């Protein structure tokens, strides 16, 4: 069973009567804002992945007790 043009017109009129023209336009405006926000978020995500993080690494540090200044290694001779 398919919907013909007259059935679609009747459904549209019933929706218009139930919600009113102002409410439908408000919902469509909110829907458009949501899509715009989603696209903007996707573009920000793609640009964040393309940019390097720019982290600066210091020299490698050996944490062994023999090489730490001011500490003596426990040796058993």
Secondary structure, DSSP 8 states (H G I E B T S, - for coil): ----HHHHHHHHHHHHHHH-HHHHHHHHHHHHHHHHHHHHHHHHHHHHHHS-------------GGGSTT-------
